[in-house]
């Protein structure tokens, strides 16, 4: 059980992409001449090809999803498309020939949005260079990194990885404290690190009592339990896993009783029942009750007040059809940037199959069709109730970045006989290592990272008169109780900061167990 003294809900997502470039010098004259000749040949045989994963905008695209498909194991996964794009952009500044075309076929004319660093958001780029290799780095490349990516240049002995790892730890809010144990065989390292530490606009579930709706004269009410009383809920996840979860709920009343039944009919039915109640005078209170006309006037006014009312336990968006359910929620705005979390769960299809079969068009349509908790989001003629449990999760993951990039067609830069990094360095060089690490914590507080009519009776229990109408209720359940994928994205631009899959949420045990 977590401590209840925690004062704020924090979400921190830390994602780190490090592309490490090891330099291989071609030995003596013959190999050096051969390399230069091959580089020249590469330049003259540049193929102009457009990758199916070519970036066309900042919005979610096939590239952002591709790493889910390439590493489609049924495990918790987290990575940052934004970080990968940024690192590829910095690397591309130093390439030429076919090497450049392969990278450019992916990043195209992609231009990253500028983000403001703060205690809640970190975005940093750097070029670490071995002291003895400083003279081999082209000055124009350094200027390009600084002007386009605001990258700092750090000179280091590379005797240990301490300086690199210290920089990484600082830029990821201490969430990632090491990237490499040994850099002694490298001459430079290109690095992008980003992290967020953000709260929700409102917590997922309140710590106080919350009645979502308890309407006048309608045989219907809905409430959720506060976390303060029982702690988090236990949700049966994937039929065999007790997941720590929080509850959400919302109710929208688009059932017009007066308009449907008619005011005269209501007055006739309720008036008759109320008159009988007064005549019985079982508790001796008839003398103190209002007369029939006064009571009916108040009754009609109160029942009208129920119509078009919307109530919600928190702020969120939803989507629900026969195949998919989706939940979205905004994080607080920091320095002009609002990030949002989006979870998408296939109802019957296996998540790994869904990932293989989906694309950016399908995902973007779901995002576009997300509905806010507003009256016009709901069906007319009924009361709609949304109920659900959202599991908490925390994990880290490391991509097989080099293999993934090769599968996207970026191959030459990793091949010492084909790589052309002539705009970065005046020596033969290639990318020897590539690493991408990330972690995320999703909690009730934030992200440590980033949807008939029947007539009733009446009763006089407790010497009080009440006449309730039964009302048509349509229920939407958006409980996330199966594996699902998620995105944390810039709500304005659509830029995907993080994406991943959840197969094992945080395990939890509690007195209340919810099995949907």
C-alpha positions in Angstrom: 0.0 0.0 0.0 1.5 3.4 -1.0 1.8 6.1 1.6 -1.1 8.5 1.7 1.1 11.4 2.7 2.3 11.9 -0.8 1.4 15.5 -1.6 1.3 15.6 -5.3 0.9 13.3 -8.2 3.9 13.2 -10.4 4.4 11.6 -13.8 7.9 11.3 -15.0 8.8 9.8 -18.3 12.4 9.6 -19.1 13.6 8.6 -22.5 17.2 8.5 -23.6 18.6 8.0 -27.0 22.3 7.7 -27.4 23.9 7.1 -30.7 27.5 6.2 -30.2 29.8 6.6 -33.0 33.0 4.7 -33.0 35.7 5.7 -35.5 37.6 3.2 -37.5 40.6 4.5 -39.3 41.5 2.7 -42.5 45.0 1.3 -42.3 47.8 3.0 -44.3 47.5 4.1 -47.9 45.9 1.3 -49.8 42.8 0.9 -47.6 42.5 4.7 -47.2 42.6 5.2 -51.0 40.1 2.3 -51.4 37.7 3.9 -48.9 37.9 7.3 -50.6 37.3 5.7 -54.0 34.3 3.9 -52.6 32.9 7.0 -51.0 33.3 8.8 -54.3 31.5 5.9 -56.1 28.7 6.1 -53.5 28.3 9.8 -54.1 27.9 9.3 -57.9 25.4 6.4 -57.5 23.0 8.0 -55.0 19.6 6.5 -55.3 16.7 8.7 -54.8 14.2 6.5 -52.9 11.3 7.5 -50.6 10.9 5.1 -47.7 7.3 4.1 -46.7 8.3 5.3 -43.3 9.4 8.8 -44.5 8.3 11.6 -42.1 6.0 14.2 -43.6 4.9 16.1 -40.5 5.2 16.2 -36.7 2.0 14.2 -36.3 1.9 10.4 -35.5 3.1 8.5 -38.6 4.2 5.0 -39.6 7.7 5.7 -38.4 6.5 6.2 -34.8 4.7 2.8 -34.8 7.3 0.9 -36.6 9.4 0.1 -33.6 6.4 -1.5 -31.9 6.0 -3.7 -34.9 9.7 -4.6 -35.2 10.0 -5.6 -31.6 6.5 -7.0 -31.2 7.2 -9.3 -28.2 4.5 -9.5 -25.6 6.3 -7.4 -23.0 6.1 -4.0 -21.4 7.7 -1.6 -23.9 8.6 2.2 -23.9 10.5 4.3 -26.4 10.6 7.8 -27.7 10.1 8.4 -31.5 10.9 12.1 -30.9 14.3 11.2 -29.4 15.1 8.8 -32.3 14.1 11.4 -34.9 16.3 14.1 -33.2 19.3 11.8 -33.1 18.9 10.8 -36.7 18.7 14.5 -37.7 21.9 15.3 -35.9 23.7 12.4 -37.4 22.4 13.3 -40.9 24.1 16.7 -40.7 27.4 14.8 -40.8 26.7 12.4 -43.7 26.9 12.6 -47.5 26.3 10.4 -50.5 24.2 7.3 -50.2 24.6 7.3 -46.4 22.8 10.6 -46.3 20.1 9.5 -48.7 19.2 6.5 -46.6 18.8 8.6 -43.5 17.0 11.4 -45.4 14.6 9.0 -46.9 13.3 8.5 -43.4 13.5 12.0 -41.8 12.8 13.9 -45.0 12.3 17.5 -44.3 11.2 16.8 -40.7 11.6 19.8 -38.5 11.4 19.3 -34.7 9.4 21.7 -32.6 11.4 23.7 -30.1 10.7 22.9 -26.5 11.5 25.0 -23.4 13.5 23.3 -20.7 12.2 23.5 -17.1 12.0 21.5 -14.0 9.1 19.5 -15.6 10.5 19.1 -19.1 14.0 18.3 -20.3 15.2 18.2 -23.9 19.0 18.2 -24.5 21.5 17.3 -27.3 25.2 16.9 -27.1 28.3 15.8 -29.0 31.0 14.2 -26.8 34.4 14.2 -28.4 37.6 12.5 -27.4 40.3 15.1 -26.6 42.8 13.6 -29.0 40.1 13.5 -31.8 39.1 17.1 -31.5 41.0 18.2 -34.6 39.2 15.7 -36.8 35.7 17.0 -36.2 34.6 19.5 -38.9 33.9 22.9 -37.6 30.9 23.3 -39.9 29.3 20.2 -38.4 29.7 21.6 -34.9 28.1 24.9 -36.0 25.2 23.0 -37.6 24.5 21.1 -34.4 24.6 24.2 -32.4 22.4 26.3 -34.7 19.8 23.6 -35.5 19.8 21.5 -32.4 21.2 23.7 -29.7 23.7 20.9 -29.0 26.6 21.4 -26.7 30.0 20.0 -27.5 31.9 18.3 -24.6 35.5 17.3 -24.9 36.5 14.3 -22.7 39.4 11.9 -22.3 37.0 8.9 -22.7 39.1 7.1 -20.1 35.8 6.4 -18.4 32.1 6.9 -19.1 31.6 9.1 -16.0 31.2 12.4 -17.8 28.8 11.0 -20.3 26.7 9.2 -17.8 26.6 12.2 -15.5 25.3 14.3 -18.3 22.6 11.7 -19.1 21.6 11.5 -15.4 21.2 15.3 -15.2 19.2 15.6 -18.4 16.8 12.8 -17.5 15.9 14.0 -14.0 18.1 11.3 -12.4 16.0 8.6 -13.9 18.7 7.1 -16.1 22.1 7.1 -14.4 24.2 5.2 -16.9 24.3 4.5 -20.6 27.6 2.8 -21.2 30.1 1.3 -18.9 33.0 1.7 -21.3 33.7 4.4 -24.0 37.4 3.8 -24.2 37.1 2.4 -27.8 35.1 5.4 -29.1 36.1 8.8 -30.5 32.8 10.6 -30.3 29.2 10.1 -29.0 26.1 11.9 -30.3 23.4 12.1 -27.6 19.8 13.1 -27.2 18.2 12.9 -23.8 14.6 13.9 -22.9 12.4 13.6 -19.9 9.1 14.8 -18.4 8.0 15.1 -14.8 4.3 16.2 -15.1 1.1 16.1 -13.2 -2.4 15.5 -14.5 -4.7 18.5 -14.7 -6.9 16.5 -12.3 -6.0 13.2 -10.7 -7.5 10.1 -12.2 -9.5 9.3 -9.1 -10.3 11.7 -6.3 -9.2 11.1 -2.7 -12.5 12.4 -1.5 -16.1 11.2 -1.6 -17.6 11.8 -5.1 -21.2 11.3 -6.1 -21.2 11.6 -9.8 -25.0 11.9 -10.0 -28.0 11.6 -7.7 -30.8 13.2 -9.6 -34.2 14.4 -8.5 -37.1 12.0 -8.9 -35.3 9.5 -11.2 -34.7 5.9 -10.1 -31.0 6.2 -10.8 -27.8 7.2 -9.0 -24.1 6.6 -9.6 -21.0 7.2 -7.4 -17.4 6.0 -7.1 -15.4 5.2 -4.0 -12.7 7.6 -2.9 -9.1 6.3 -2.9 -8.7 7.7 0.6 -10.8 5.0 2.1 -9.6 1.8 0.5 -6.4 2.7 -1.4 -6.1 1.7 -5.0 -8.4 -0.9 -6.5 -7.4 -4.4 -7.6 -8.3 -5.1 -11.2 -8.1 -8.6 -12.7 -5.9 -8.0 -15.7 -5.8 -10.3 -18.7 -7.7 -12.9 -16.6 -4.8 -13.8 -14.3 -3.0 -10.7 -13.0 -4.0 -8.4 -10.1 -3.4 -4.9 -11.3 -3.2 -1.7 -9.3 -5.9 0.6 -10.7 -7.9 3.8 -10.3 -11.6 4.3 -11.1 -13.1 6.9 -13.5 -16.7 7.6 -14.2 -19.0 10.0 -15.9 -22.8 10.5 -16.5 -24.6 12.5 -19.1 -28.4 12.9 -19.0 -30.0 13.3 -22.4 -33.3 11.8 -21.3 -36.1 14.4 -21.2 -38.8 13.0 -18.9 -41.1 16.0 -19.2 -40.6 16.1 -23.0 -41.1 12.4 -23.4 -44.1 11.8 -21.1 -45.6 15.2 -21.2 -46.0 17.6 -18.3 -49.8 17.0 -18.0 -49.3 13.2 -17.7 -46.6 13.7 -15.0 -48.9 16.1 -13.1 -51.7 13.6 -13.3 -49.7 10.6 -12.1 -47.7 12.3 -9.4 -50.6 14.4 -8.3 -52.8 11.4 -7.7 -50.0 9.6 -5.8 -49.3 12.7 -3.7 -53.0 13.2 -2.9 -53.2 9.6 -1.7 -50.1 10.1 0.5 -51.7 13.2 2.1 -55.0 11.5 2.7 -53.4 8.6 4.5 -51.5 11.0 6.9 -49.8 8.0 8.4 -47.2 10.0 10.2 -49.4 13.0 11.1 -47.4 15.3 8.8 -50.1 16.1 6.2 -50.7 19.5 7.8 -47.1 20.5 7.3 -46.8 19.4 3.7 -47.3 21.7 0.7 -50.6 21.5 -1.2 -50.8 19.4 -4.4 -50.3 22.3 -6.8 -47.3 23.7 -5.0 -45.7 20.3 -4.7 -46.2 19.6 -8.4 -44.8 22.9 -9.5 -41.6 22.2 -7.5 -41.5 18.6 -8.8 -41.7 19.6 -12.5 -39.0 22.3 -11.9 -36.7 19.7 -10.2 -37.1 17.0 -12.8 -36.4 19.5 -15.5 -33.2 20.4 -13.8 -31.9 16.8 -14.3 -32.1 17.1 -18.1 -28.8 18.0 -19.9 -26.7 17.5 -16.8 -23.2 16.1 -17.2 -21.1 15.0 -14.3 -17.6 13.4 -14.2 -15.1 12.2 -11.6 -12.2 13.7 -13.6 -11.3 15.2 -16.9 -10.8 12.6 -19.7 -11.7 11.7 -23.3 -13.1 8.3 -24.5 -13.7 6.2 -27.6 -15.6 3.0 -27.8 -16.7 0.8 -30.7 -17.1 -3.0 -31.2 -13.4 -3.5 -31.6 -11.6 -0.8 -29.7 -11.8 1.2 -26.5 -9.6 4.3 -25.8 -9.0 6.6 -22.9 -7.1 9.9 -23.1 -6.2 12.5 -20.4 -4.3 15.8 -20.4 -1.2 16.6 -18.4 -0.9 20.1 -17.1 0.5 22.8 -19.4 4.1 23.6 -18.8 5.8 26.5 -20.6 3.2 26.6 -23.3 3.2 22.8 -24.0 0.4 20.4 -23.2 1.1 16.7 -23.4 -1.7 14.1 -23.5 -1.8 10.4 -22.7 -3.8 8.1 -25.0 -4.4 4.4 -24.2 -5.8 2.1 -26.9 -7.0 -1.4 -26.1 -8.3 -3.9 -28.7 -11.3 -5.7 -27.2 -11.0 -9.1 -28.8 -8.0 -9.1 -31.1 -4.6 -10.0 -29.6 -2.6 -6.9 -29.0 0.4 -8.1 -31.0 -1.9 -8.9 -34.0 -3.5 -5.5 -33.7 -0.1 -3.8 -33.7 0.9 -5.7 -36.9 -2.4 -4.8 -38.6 -2.7 -1.2 -37.6 -1.2 1.9 -39.2 -1.0 5.7 -38.6 -4.3 6.3 -40.4 -6.2 4.0 -38.1 -4.6 5.3 -35.0 -5.0 9.0 -35.9 -8.7 8.4 -36.7 -9.2 7.0 -33.2 -7.5 10.0 -31.7 -9.6 12.3 -33.9 -12.8 10.6 -32.7 -12.0 10.8 -29.0 -14.9 12.4 -27.3 -14.8 14.9 -24.3 -17.1 14.6 -21.4 -19.6 17.0 -22.9 -23.3 16.7 -23.6 -23.1 16.5 -27.4 -20.7 13.5 -27.0 -23.6 11.3 -25.9 -26.7 9.6 -27.3 -30.0 11.5 -27.2 -32.9 9.9 -25.3 -31.0 8.0 -22.6 -28.8 8.6 -19.6 -25.3 7.4 -20.5 -23.0 6.1 -17.8 -19.3 5.7 -18.4 -17.4 3.5 -15.9 -13.9 2.1 -15.9 -10.7 1.2 -14.1 -7.3 2.3 -15.4 -4.3 0.2 -14.3 -1.1 1.9 -13.1 2.3 0.8 -14.6 6.0 1.4 -14.2 8.8 -0.1 -16.3 11.8 0.5 -18.5 12.9 -0.8 -21.9 15.8 -0.8 -24.3 15.3 -0.9 -28.0 17.5 -3.0 -30.3 18.0 0.3 -32.1 20.7 -0.6 -34.6 18.9 -3.6 -35.9 15.6 -1.6 -36.1 17.2 1.2 -38.1 18.8 -1.3 -40.5 15.4 -2.8 -41.1 14.1 0.6 -42.0 16.8 0.9 -44.7 19.5 2.8 -42.8 22.4 0.4 -43.3 25.4 2.1 -44.8 26.1 4.3 -41.8 26.8 1.1 -39.7 29.0 -0.4 -42.4 32.7 0.6 -42.2 33.2 0.0 -45.9 30.2 2.1 -47.0 29.6 4.8 -44.3 30.1 8.4 -45.5 30.5 10.7 -42.5 32.7 13.2 -44.4 30.7 16.2 -43.2 31.3 15.1 -39.6 34.9 14.1 -39.7 37.9 14.1 -42.0 38.7 10.5 -41.2 36.9 7.3 -42.3 34.2 6.6 -39.7 31.0 4.6 -39.2 28.4 4.1 -36.5 29.7 1.3 -34.2 27.0 1.4 -31.5 23.5 2.7 -31.1 21.4 2.6 -27.9 18.0 3.8 -26.8 16.7 3.4 -23.3 13.5 4.7 -21.7 11.3 4.3 -18.6 7.9 5.4 -17.5 5.7 5.6 -14.4 2.0 6.1 -14.8 0.2 6.9 -11.6 -3.0 8.4 -10.2 -1.1 11.7 -9.8 0.6 12.0 -13.2 3.2 10.5 -15.4 6.7 10.0 -14.2 8.1 9.8 -17.7 5.6 11.4 -20.6 -17.5 6.6 -23.8 -36.7 2.5 -22.9 -39.1 4.2 -20.7 -41.0 2.6 -17.9 -43.2 4.2 -15.3 -42.2 3.7 -11.6 -43.9 3.6 -8.3 -43.8 5.7 -5.2 -43.2 5.2 -1.6 -43.5 7.0 1.7 -40.7 5.5 3.6 -39.6 7.5 6.6 -42.8 9.6 6.3 -41.4 11.3 3.2 -43.1 11.3 -0.2 -41.1 10.5 -3.3 -42.2 9.5 -6.8 -39.3 8.2 -8.9 -39.4 7.5 -12.6 -37.4 4.6 -14.1 -35.1 5.9 -16.8 -33.3 4.3 -19.8 -29.6 3.9 -19.0 -26.9 3.1 -21.6 -23.6 1.9 -20.1 -20.1 2.3 -21.6 -17.3 0.4 -19.9 -13.8 1.6 -20.7 -11.9 -0.6 -18.2 -8.4 -1.4 -19.5 -8.2 -5.1 -18.4 -6.2 -6.5 -21.4 -2.8 -5.6 -22.9 -2.9 -2.2 -24.7 -0.7 0.4 -26.4 -0.2 4.0 -25.3 1.1 7.3 -26.6 2.3 10.5 -24.8 2.1 13.2 -27.4 2.2 17.0 -27.9 -1.5 17.8 -28.1 -1.0 20.8 -30.4 1.5 19.4 -32.9 0.8 15.7 -32.5 4.5 15.0 -31.9 4.9 11.6 -30.2 7.2 11.9 -27.2 6.7 8.3 -26.0 4.9 5.2 -27.1 4.8 1.6 -25.9 2.8 -1.4 -24.7 1.5 -2.5 -21.3 1.3 -6.3 -20.7 2.0 -6.3 -16.9 0.8 -3.3 -14.9 1.8 -2.8 -11.3 0.6 -5.8 -9.2 -1.7 -4.9 -6.3 -3.7 -6.6 -3.6 -6.7 -5.0 -1.9 -9.9 -5.8 -0.2 -11.9 -4.7 -3.3 -11.5 -6.7 -6.5 -12.9 -5.5 -9.8 -13.2 -8.1 -12.5 -14.5 -6.8 -15.8 
